[in-house]
């Protein structure tokens, strides 16, 4: 998503079979807000009340910064399973977080 955003091609994220193709401004806004929520520095991310306000208004949004998990690569640069390091803890290179209430 980040790569497509910085290359000015965020609509390529949308699956043509989902949603109304006549609403690109709404879709672009949702992508924009999503990128704001995953910025590398937590203090740059909007809180939930700000996200709700962003979703319900047409106010200009700040430009998102690079996400914390962006690797800069694409699928062609990924290693196949036979060449992975034995210390890898994830079979599919995805991370999972478990959240608990305070």
Backbone as XML, in Angstrom:
<?xml version="1.0"?>
<chain id="A" units="angstrom">
  <residue number="1" name="UNK">
    <atom name="N" x="0.826" y="-1.188" z="0.000"/>
    <atom name="CA" x="0.000" y="0.000" z="0.000"/>
    <atom name="C" x="0.875" y="1.259" z="0.000"/>
  </residue>
  <residue number="2" name="UNK">
    <atom name="N" x="1.934" y="1.236" z="0.818"/>
    <atom name="CA" x="2.807" y="2.406" z="0.896"/>
    <atom name="C" x="3.483" y="2.681" z="-0.443"/>
  </residue>
  <residue number="3" name="UNK">
    <atom name="N" x="4.001" y="1.636" z="-1.063"/>
    <atom name="CA" x="4.686" y="1.812" z="-2.350"/>
    <atom name="C" x="3.729" y="2.406" z="-3.376"/>
  </residue>
  <residue number="4" name="UNK">
    <atom name="N" x="2.514" y="1.885" z="-3.449"/>
    <atom name="CA" x="1.536" y="2.420" z="-4.397"/>
    <atom name="C" x="1.178" y="3.860" z="-4.051"/>
  </residue>
  <residue number="5" name="UNK">
    <atom name="N" x="1.113" y="4.188" z="-2.767"/>
    <atom name="CA" x="0.774" y="5.553" z="-2.357"/>
    <atom name="C" x="1.860" y="6.532" z="-2.817"/>
  </residue>
  <residue number="6" name="UNK">
    <atom name="N" x="3.124" y="6.201" z="-2.560"/>
    <atom name="CA" x="4.191" y="7.138" z="-2.930"/>
    <atom name="C" x="4.396" y="7.196" z="-4.442"/>
  </residue>
  <residue number="7" name="UNK">
    <atom name="N" x="3.963" y="6.152" z="-5.142"/>
    <atom name="CA" x="4.025" y="6.161" z="-6.606"/>
    <atom name="C" x="2.763" y="6.759" z="-7.226"/>
  </residue>
  <residue number="8" name="UNK">
    <atom name="N" x="1.901" y="7.323" z="-6.390"/>
    <atom name="CA" x="0.652" y="7.979" z="-6.837"/>
    <atom name="C" x="-0.274" y="7.006" z="-7.578"/>
  </residue>
  <residue number="9" name="UNK">
    <atom name="N" x="-0.309" y="5.735" z="-7.105"/>
    <atom name="CA" x="-1.171" y="4.723" z="-7.718"/>
    <atom name="C" x="-1.998" y="3.966" z="-6.672"/>
  </residue>
  <residue number="10" name="UNK">
    <atom name="N" x="-2.554" y="4.658" z="-5.663"/>
    <atom name="CA" x="-3.239" y="3.934" z="-4.584"/>
    <atom name="C" x="-4.500" y="3.193" z="-5.022"/>
  </residue>
  <residue number="11" name="UNK">
    <atom name="N" x="-5.130" y="3.607" z="-6.109"/>
    <atom name="CA" x="-6.358" y="2.935" z="-6.545"/>
    <atom name="C" x="-6.089" y="1.513" z="-7.027"/>
  </residue>
  <residue number="12" name="UNK">
    <atom name="N" x="-4.834" y="1.177" z="-7.277"/>
    <atom name="CA" x="-4.499" y="-0.187" z="-7.676"/>
    <atom name="C" x="-4.680" y="-1.169" z="-6.517"/>
  </residue>
  <residue number="13" name="UNK">
    <atom name="N" x="-4.846" y="-0.651" z="-5.303"/>
    <atom name="CA" x="-5.126" y="-1.508" z="-4.155"/>
    <atom name="C" x="-6.540" y="-2.078" z="-4.203"/>
  </residue>
  <residue number="14" name="UNK">
    <atom name="N" x="-7.439" y="-1.351" z="-4.829"/>
    <atom name="CA" x="-8.844" y="-1.749" z="-4.812"/>
    <atom name="C" x="-9.116" y="-2.899" z="-5.772"/>
  </residue>
  <residue number="15" name="UNK">
    <atom name="N" x="-9.846" y="-3.881" z="-5.277"/>
    <atom name="CA" x="-10.301" y="-5.000" z="-6.094"/>
    <atom name="C" x="-11.524" y="-4.522" z="-6.870"/>
  </residue>
  <residue number="16" name="UNK">
    <atom name="N" x="-11.505" y="-4.650" z="-8.180"/>
    <atom name="CA" x="-12.603" y="-4.172" z="-9.017"/>
    <atom name="C" x="-13.935" y="-4.829" z="-8.685"/>
  </residue>
  <residue number="17" name="UNK">
    <atom name="N" x="-13.903" y="-6.019" z="-8.109"/>
    <atom name="CA" x="-15.149" y="-6.719" z="-7.805"/>
    <atom name="C" x="-15.773" y="-6.256" z="-6.488"/>
  </residue>
  <residue number="18" name="UNK">
    <atom name="N" x="-15.074" y="-5.412" z="-5.744"/>
    <atom name="CA" x="-15.571" y="-4.939" z="-4.458"/>
    <atom name="C" x="-15.840" y="-3.444" z="-4.539"/>
  </residue>
  <residue number="19" name="UNK">
    <atom name="N" x="-16.980" y="-3.038" z="-4.060"/>
    <atom name="CA" x="-17.286" y="-1.624" z="-3.957"/>
    <atom name="C" x="-17.717" y="-0.985" z="-5.258"/>
  </residue>
  <residue number="20" name="UNK">
    <atom name="N" x="-18.063" y="0.277" z="-5.138"/>
    <atom name="CA" x="-18.535" y="1.074" z="-6.260"/>
    <atom name="C" x="-17.349" y="1.802" z="-6.881"/>
  </residue>
  <residue number="21" name="UNK">
    <atom name="N" x="-16.990" y="1.464" z="-8.128"/>
    <atom name="CA" x="-15.839" y="2.124" z="-8.749"/>
    <atom name="C" x="-16.060" y="3.618" z="-8.972"/>
  </residue>
  <residue number="22" name="UNK">
    <atom name="N" x="-17.284" y="4.095" z="-8.776"/>
    <atom name="CA" x="-17.577" y="5.510" z="-8.949"/>
    <atom name="C" x="-17.276" y="6.345" z="-7.722"/>
  </residue>
  <residue number="23" name="UNK">
    <atom name="N" x="-16.719" y="5.764" z="-6.667"/>
    <atom name="CA" x="-16.440" y="6.489" z="-5.421"/>
    <atom name="C" x="-14.951" y="6.557" z="-5.084"/>
  </residue>
  <residue number="24" name="UNK">
    <atom name="N" x="-14.082" y="6.838" z="-6.036"/>
    <atom name="CA" x="-12.654" y="6.863" z="-5.708"/>
    <atom name="C" x="-12.263" y="7.875" z="-4.635"/>
  </residue>
  <residue number="25" name="UNK">
    <atom name="N" x="-12.924" y="9.048" z="-4.515"/>
    <atom name="CA" x="-12.494" y="9.959" z="-3.441"/>
    <atom name="C" x="-12.649" y="9.341" z="-2.048"/>
  </residue>
  <residue number="26" name="UNK">
    <atom name="N" x="-13.751" y="8.609" z="-1.824"/>
    <atom name="CA" x="-13.945" y="7.958" z="-0.526"/>
    <atom name="C" x="-12.893" y="6.886" z="-0.307"/>
  </residue>
  <residue number="27" name="UNK">
    <atom name="N" x="-12.633" y="6.091" z="-1.313"/>
    <atom name="CA" x="-11.662" y="5.010" z="-1.193"/>
    <atom name="C" x="-10.269" y="5.580" z="-0.938"/>
  </residue>
  <residue number="28" name="UNK">
    <atom name="N" x="-9.906" y="6.623" z="-1.665"/>
    <atom name="CA" x="-8.601" y="7.262" z="-1.447"/>
    <atom name="C" x="-8.482" y="7.784" z="-0.022"/>
  </residue>
  <residue number="29" name="UNK">
    <atom name="N" x="-9.561" y="8.330" z="0.496"/>
    <atom name="CA" x="-9.555" y="8.848" z="1.868"/>
    <atom name="C" x="-9.341" y="7.712" z="2.871"/>
  </residue>
  <residue number="30" name="UNK">
    <atom name="N" x="-10.007" y="6.588" z="2.664"/>
    <atom name="CA" x="-9.851" y="5.444" z="3.572"/>
    <atom name="C" x="-8.417" y="4.914" z="3.533"/>
  </residue>
  <residue number="31" name="UNK">
    <atom name="N" x="-7.843" y="4.833" z="2.349"/>
    <atom name="CA" x="-6.449" y="4.389" z="2.222"/>
    <atom name="C" x="-5.528" y="5.374" z="2.940"/>
  </residue>
  <residue number="32" name="UNK">
    <atom name="N" x="-5.768" y="6.655" z="2.727"/>
    <atom name="CA" x="-4.973" y="7.717" z="3.340"/>
    <atom name="C" x="-5.025" y="7.597" z="4.867"/>
  </residue>
  <residue number="33" name="UNK">
    <atom name="N" x="-6.225" y="7.454" z="5.419"/>
    <atom name="CA" x="-6.386" y="7.334" z="6.869"/>
    <atom name="C" x="-5.706" y="6.063" z="7.376"/>
  </residue>
  <residue number="34" name="UNK">
    <atom name="N" x="-5.844" y="4.978" z="6.638"/>
    <atom name="CA" x="-5.182" y="3.731" z="7.027"/>
    <atom name="C" x="-3.677" y="3.893" z="7.103"/>
  </residue>
  <residue number="35" name="UNK">
    <atom name="N" x="-3.103" y="4.602" z="6.146"/>
    <atom name="CA" x="-1.654" y="4.827" z="6.162"/>
    <atom name="C" x="-1.239" y="5.733" z="7.326"/>
  </residue>
  <residue number="36" name="UNK">
    <atom name="N" x="-2.094" y="6.683" z="7.679"/>
    <atom name="CA" x="-1.797" y="7.520" z="8.843"/>
    <atom name="C" x="-1.761" y="6.685" z="10.125"/>
  </residue>
  <residue number="37" name="UNK">
    <atom name="N" x="-2.590" y="5.653" z="10.183"/>
    <atom name="CA" x="-2.705" y="4.819" z="11.387"/>
    <atom name="C" x="-1.549" y="3.846" z="11.575"/>
  </residue>
  <residue number="38" name="UNK">
    <atom name="N" x="-0.739" y="3.642" z="10.561"/>
    <atom name="CA" x="0.362" y="2.673" z="10.673"/>
    <atom name="C" x="1.730" y="3.330" z="10.512"/>
  </residue>
  <residue number="39" name="UNK">
    <atom name="N" x="1.800" y="4.645" z="10.720"/>
    <atom name="CA" x="3.079" y="5.336" z="10.609"/>
    <atom name="C" x="4.073" y="4.774" z="11.626"/>
  </residue>
  <residue number="40" name="UNK">
    <atom name="N" x="5.340" y="4.853" z="11.281"/>
    <atom name="CA" x="6.389" y="4.242" z="12.094"/>
    <atom name="C" x="6.398" y="4.761" z="13.532"/>
  </residue>
  <residue number="41" name="UNK">
    <atom name="N" x="6.313" y="6.044" z="13.706"/>
    <atom name="CA" x="6.361" y="6.624" z="15.054"/>
    <atom name="C" x="4.954" y="6.688" z="15.636"/>
  </residue>
  <residue number="42" name="UNK">
    <atom name="N" x="4.699" y="6.026" z="16.750"/>
    <atom name="CA" x="3.357" y="6.024" z="17.344"/>
    <atom name="C" x="2.806" y="7.423" z="17.601"/>
  </residue>
  <residue number="43" name="UNK">
    <atom name="N" x="3.673" y="8.364" z="17.947"/>
    <atom name="CA" x="3.193" y="9.721" z="18.222"/>
    <atom name="C" x="2.694" y="10.429" z="16.959"/>
  </residue>
  <residue number="44" name="UNK">
    <atom name="N" x="3.046" y="9.923" z="15.781"/>
    <atom name="CA" x="2.551" y="10.489" z="14.523"/>
    <atom name="C" x="1.182" y="9.929" z="14.140"/>
  </residue>
  <residue number="45" name="UNK">
    <atom name="N" x="0.804" y="8.808" z="14.748"/>
    <atom name="CA" x="-0.459" y="8.152" z="14.407"/>
    <atom name="C" x="-1.630" y="8.868" z="15.066"/>
  </residue>
  <residue number="46" name="UNK">
    <atom name="N" x="-2.763" y="8.979" z="14.364"/>
    <atom name="CA" x="-3.943" y="9.592" z="14.981"/>
    <atom name="C" x="-4.563" y="8.650" z="16.011"/>
  </residue>
  <residue number="47" name="UNK">
    <atom name="N" x="-5.196" y="9.233" z="17.045"/>
    <atom name="CA" x="-5.927" y="8.394" z="17.989"/>
    <atom name="C" x="-7.308" y="8.078" z="17.400"/>
  </residue>
  <residue number="48" name="UNK">
    <atom name="N" x="-8.041" y="7.204" z="18.041"/>
    <atom name="CA" x="-9.307" y="6.743" z="17.463"/>
    <atom name="C" x="-10.326" y="7.861" z="17.304"/>
  </residue>
  <residue number="49" name="UNK">
    <atom name="N" x="-10.387" y="8.793" z="18.237"/>
    <atom name="CA" x="-11.348" y="9.887" z="18.083"/>
    <atom name="C" x="-10.990" y="10.748" z="16.872"/>
  </residue>
  <residue number="50" name="UNK">
    <atom name="N" x="-9.697" y="10.926" z="16.617"/>
    <atom name="CA" x="-9.273" y="11.669" z="15.425"/>
    <atom name="C" x="-9.626" y="10.912" z="14.154"/>
  </residue>
  <residue number="51" name="UNK">
    <atom name="N" x="-9.475" y="9.585" z="14.180"/>
    <atom name="CA" x="-9.814" y="8.769" z="13.012"/>
    <atom name="C" x="-11.300" y="8.895" z="12.702"/>
  </residue>
  <residue number="52" name="UNK">
    <atom name="N" x="-12.137" y="8.840" z="13.735"/>
    <atom name="CA" x="-13.585" y="8.980" z="13.527"/>
    <atom name="C" x="-13.891" y="10.339" z="12.908"/>
  </residue>
  <residue number="53" name="UNK">
    <atom name="N" x="-13.254" y="11.390" z="13.405"/>
    <atom name="CA" x="-13.453" y="12.722" z="12.825"/>
    <atom name="C" x="-12.993" y="12.767" z="11.367"/>
  </residue>
  <residue number="54" name="UNK">
    <atom name="N" x="-11.858" y="12.142" z="11.073"/>
    <atom name="CA" x="-11.349" y="12.115" z="9.696"/>
    <atom name="C" x="-12.320" y="11.398" z="8.767"/>
  </residue>
  <residue number="55" name="UNK">
    <atom name="N" x="-12.900" y="10.296" z="9.254"/>
    <atom name="CA" x="-13.829" y="9.520" z="8.428"/>
    <atom name="C" x="-15.126" y="10.274" z="8.168"/>
  </residue>
  <residue number="56" name="UNK">
    <atom name="N" x="-15.518" y="11.130" z="9.111"/>
    <atom name="CA" x="-16.799" y="11.828" z="8.998"/>
    <atom name="C" x="-16.684" y="13.250" z="8.477"/>
  </residue>
  <residue number="57" name="UNK">
    <atom name="N" x="-15.517" y="13.652" z="8.040"/>
    <atom name="CA" x="-15.359" y="15.007" z="7.515"/>
    <atom name="C" x="-14.645" y="14.953" z="6.169"/>
  </residue>
  <residue number="58" name="UNK">
    <atom name="N" x="-14.575" y="16.096" z="5.552"/>
    <atom name="CA" x="-13.850" y="16.199" z="4.286"/>
    <atom name="C" x="-12.636" y="17.104" z="4.450"/>
  </residue>
  <residue number="59" name="UNK">
    <atom name="N" x="-12.233" y="17.287" z="5.688"/>
    <atom name="CA" x="-11.086" y="18.122" z="6.017"/>
    <atom name="C" x="-9.816" y="17.536" z="5.395"/>
  </residue>
  <residue number="60" name="UNK">
    <atom name="N" x="-8.905" y="18.404" z="5.001"/>
    <atom name="CA" x="-7.633" y="17.984" z="4.419"/>
    <atom name="C" x="-6.838" y="17.180" z="5.438"/>
  </residue>
  <residue number="61" name="UNK">
    <atom name="N" x="-6.310" y="16.046" z="5.004"/>
    <atom name="CA" x="-5.554" y="15.159" z="5.890"/>
    <atom name="C" x="-4.057" y="15.418" z="5.763"/>
  </residue>
  <residue number="62" name="UNK">
    <atom name="N" x="-3.303" y="15.194" z="6.848"/>
    <atom name="CA" x="-1.844" y="15.334" z="6.740"/>
    <atom name="C" x="-1.268" y="14.234" z="5.861"/>
  </residue>
  <residue number="63" name="UNK">
    <atom name="N" x="-0.129" y="14.502" z="5.292"/>
    <atom name="CA" x="0.526" y="13.504" z="4.435"/>
    <atom name="C" x="1.078" y="12.384" z="5.319"/>
  </residue>
  <residue number="64" name="UNK">
    <atom name="N" x="0.788" y="11.123" z="4.979"/>
    <atom name="CA" x="1.308" y="10.030" z="5.809"/>
    <atom name="C" x="2.814" y="9.875" z="5.644"/>
  </residue>
  <residue number="65" name="UNK">
    <atom name="N" x="3.433" y="9.400" z="6.701"/>
    <atom name="CA" x="4.861" y="9.081" z="6.683"/>
    <atom name="C" x="5.014" y="7.580" z="6.535"/>
  </residue>
  <residue number="66" name="UNK">
    <atom name="N" x="6.221" y="7.151" z="6.285"/>
    <atom name="CA" x="6.486" y="5.729" z="6.040"/>
    <atom name="C" x="5.992" y="4.867" z="7.198"/>
  </residue>
  <residue number="67" name="UNK">
    <atom name="N" x="5.318" y="3.754" z="6.879"/>
    <atom name="CA" x="4.860" y="2.836" z="7.926"/>
    <atom name="C" x="6.038" y="2.173" z="8.639"/>
  </residue>
  <residue number="68" name="UNK">
    <atom name="N" x="5.788" y="1.738" z="9.851"/>
    <atom name="CA" x="6.828" y="1.103" z="10.644"/>
    <atom name="C" x="7.251" y="-0.257" z="10.129"/>
  </residue>
  <residue number="69" name="UNK">
    <atom name="N" x="6.421" y="-0.902" z="9.341"/>
    <atom name="CA" x="6.714" y="-2.255" z="8.892"/>
    <atom name="C" x="7.066" y="-2.331" z="7.430"/>
  </residue>
  <residue number="70" name="UNK">
    <atom name="N" x="7.250" y="-1.216" z="6.765"/>
    <atom name="CA" x="7.544" y="-1.196" z="5.332"/>
    <atom name="C" x="8.934" y="-1.755" z="5.079"/>
  </residue>
  <residue number="71" name="UNK">
    <atom name="N" x="9.030" y="-2.758" z="4.202"/>
    <atom name="CA" x="10.318" y="-3.384" z="3.918"/>
    <atom name="C" x="10.989" y="-2.821" z="2.683"/>
  </residue>
  <residue number="72" name="UNK">
    <atom name="N" x="10.255" y="-2.108" z="1.866"/>
    <atom name="CA" x="10.833" y="-1.511" z="0.674"/>
    <atom name="C" x="10.960" y="-2.455" z="-0.490"/>
  </residue>
  <residue number="73" name="UNK">
    <atom name="N" x="10.637" y="-3.702" z="-0.306"/>
    <atom name="CA" x="10.758" y="-4.684" z="-1.381"/>
    <atom name="C" x="9.424" y="-4.975" z="-2.022"/>
  </residue>
  <residue number="74" name="UNK">
    <atom name="N" x="9.457" y="-5.938" z="-2.927"/>
    <atom name="CA" x="8.224" y="-6.420" z="-3.524"/>
    <atom name="C" x="8.293" y="-7.936" z="-3.541"/>
  </residue>
  <residue number="75" name="UNK">
    <atom name="N" x="7.278" y="-8.580" z="-4.064"/>
    <atom name="CA" x="7.221" y="-10.039" z="-4.037"/>
    <atom name="C" x="8.411" y="-10.684" z="-4.723"/>
  </residue>
  <residue number="76" name="UNK">
    <atom name="N" x="8.971" y="-10.039" z="-5.729"/>
    <atom name="CA" x="10.086" y="-10.647" z="-6.451"/>
    <atom name="C" x="11.367" y="-10.665" z="-5.625"/>
  </residue>
  <residue number="77" name="UNK">
    <atom name="N" x="11.437" y="-9.840" z="-4.566"/>
    <atom name="CA" x="12.636" y="-9.823" z="-3.740"/>
    <atom name="C" x="12.527" y="-10.734" z="-2.532"/>
  </residue>
  <residue number="78" name="UNK">
    <atom name="N" x="11.386" y="-11.349" z="-2.323"/>
    <atom name="CA" x="11.203" y="-12.244" z="-1.188"/>
    <atom name="C" x="11.957" y="-13.540" z="-1.444"/>
  </residue>
  <residue number="79" name="UNK">
    <atom name="N" x="12.484" y="-14.110" z="-0.390"/>
    <atom name="CA" x="13.179" y="-15.377" z="-0.537"/>
    <atom name="C" x="12.179" y="-16.511" z="-0.488"/>
  </residue>
  <residue number="80" name="UNK">
    <atom name="N" x="12.509" y="-17.602" z="-1.163"/>
    <atom name="CA" x="11.602" y="-18.743" z="-1.098"/>
    <atom name="C" x="11.871" y="-19.521" z="0.182"/>
  </residue>
  <residue number="81" name="UNK">
    <atom name="N" x="10.961" y="-20.428" z="0.523"/>
    <atom name="CA" x="11.039" y="-21.121" z="1.805"/>
    <atom name="C" x="12.286" y="-21.979" z="1.935"/>
  </residue>
  <residue number="82" name="UNK">
    <atom name="N" x="12.862" y="-22.438" z="0.837"/>
    <atom name="CA" x="14.038" y="-23.298" z="0.928"/>
    <atom name="C" x="15.298" y="-22.535" z="1.309"/>
  </residue>
  <residue number="83" name="UNK">
    <atom name="N" x="15.311" y="-21.205" z="1.132"/>
    <atom name="CA" x="16.517" y="-20.447" z="1.433"/>
    <atom name="C" x="16.384" y="-19.612" z="2.698"/>
  </residue>
  <residue number="84" name="UNK">
    <atom name="N" x="15.351" y="-19.825" z="3.473"/>
    <atom name="CA" x="15.151" y="-19.054" z="4.694"/>
    <atom name="C" x="16.125" y="-19.482" z="5.779"/>
  </residue>
  <residue number="85" name="UNK">
    <atom name="N" x="16.421" y="-18.561" z="6.645"/>
    <atom name="CA" x="17.279" y="-18.817" z="7.784"/>
    <atom name="C" x="16.549" y="-19.736" z="8.764"/>
  </residue>
  <residue number="86" name="UNK">
    <atom name="N" x="17.266" y="-20.628" z="9.397"/>
    <atom name="CA" x="16.655" y="-21.565" z="10.348"/>
    <atom name="C" x="16.113" y="-20.857" z="11.581"/>
  </residue>
  <residue number="87" name="UNK">
    <atom name="N" x="16.585" y="-19.637" z="11.858"/>
    <atom name="CA" x="16.123" y="-18.911" z="13.032"/>
    <atom name="C" x="14.808" y="-18.180" z="12.797"/>
  </residue>
  <residue number="88" name="UNK">
    <atom name="N" x="14.230" y="-18.296" z="11.619"/>
    <atom name="CA" x="12.972" y="-17.627" z="11.320"/>
    <atom name="C" x="11.861" y="-18.245" z="12.153"/>
  </residue>
  <residue number="89" name="UNK">
    <atom name="N" x="11.073" y="-17.405" z="12.805"/>
    <atom name="CA" x="10.005" y="-17.889" z="13.668"/>
    <atom name="C" x="8.649" y="-17.874" z="12.982"/>
  </residue>
  <residue number="90" name="UNK">
    <atom name="N" x="8.564" y="-17.376" z="11.781"/>
    <atom name="CA" x="7.299" y="-17.303" z="11.066"/>
    <atom name="C" x="7.448" y="-17.992" z="9.720"/>
  </residue>
  <residue number="91" name="UNK">
    <atom name="N" x="6.552" y="-18.904" z="9.434"/>
    <atom name="CA" x="6.619" y="-19.624" z="8.168"/>
    <atom name="C" x="6.224" y="-18.753" z="6.987"/>
  </residue>
  <residue number="92" name="UNK">
    <atom name="N" x="5.331" y="-17.785" z="7.214"/>
    <atom name="CA" x="4.848" y="-16.970" z="6.108"/>
    <atom name="C" x="5.320" y="-15.520" z="6.184"/>
  </residue>
  <residue number="93" name="UNK">
    <atom name="N" x="6.297" y="-15.240" z="7.024"/>
    <atom name="CA" x="6.891" y="-13.908" z="7.178"/>
    <atom name="C" x="5.879" y="-12.842" z="7.565"/>
  </residue>
  <residue number="94" name="UNK">
    <atom name="N" x="4.798" y="-13.243" z="8.221"/>
    <atom name="CA" x="3.808" y="-12.295" z="8.719"/>
    <atom name="C" x="3.914" y="-12.260" z="10.235"/>
  </residue>
  <residue number="95" name="UNK">
    <atom name="N" x="3.667" y="-11.107" z="10.815"/>
    <atom name="CA" x="3.694" y="-11.021" z="12.267"/>
    <atom name="C" x="2.271" y="-10.993" z="12.799"/>
  </residue>
  <residue number="96" name="UNK">
    <atom name="N" x="2.118" y="-11.423" z="14.020"/>
    <atom name="CA" x="0.810" y="-11.432" z="14.652"/>
    <atom name="C" x="0.987" y="-10.858" z="16.044"/>
  </residue>
  <residue number="97" name="UNK">
    <atom name="N" x="0.070" y="-10.000" z="16.451"/>
    <atom name="CA" x="0.146" y="-9.386" z="17.768"/>
    <atom name="C" x="-1.054" y="-9.797" z="18.593"/>
  </residue>
  <residue number="98" name="UNK">
    <atom name="N" x="-0.834" y="-10.005" z="19.860"/>
    <atom name="CA" x="-1.904" y="-10.323" z="20.787"/>
    <atom name="C" x="-2.069" y="-9.127" z="21.700"/>
  </residue>
  <residue number="99" name="UNK">
    <atom name="N" x="-3.241" y="-8.533" z="21.697"/>
    <atom name="CA" x="-3.499" y="-7.356" z="22.503"/>
    <atom name="C" x="-4.301" y="-7.746" z="23.732"/>
  </residue>
  <residue number="100" name="UNK">
    <atom name="N" x="-3.939" y="-7.177" z="24.866"/>
    <atom name="CA" x="-4.651" y="-7.421" z="26.108"/>
    <atom name="C" x="-5.042" y="-6.083" z="26.708"/>
  </residue>
  <residue number="101" name="UNK">
    <atom name="N" x="-6.177" y="-6.058" z="27.392"/>
    <atom name="CA" x="-6.639" y="-4.833" z="28.045"/>
    <atom name="C" x="-5.728" y="-4.491" z="29.210"/>
  </residue>
  <residue number="102" name="UNK">
    <atom name="N" x="-5.632" y="-3.216" z="29.500"/>
    <atom name="CA" x="-4.804" y="-2.785" z="30.633"/>
    <atom name="C" x="-5.574" y="-2.894" z="31.917"/>
  </residue>
</chain>
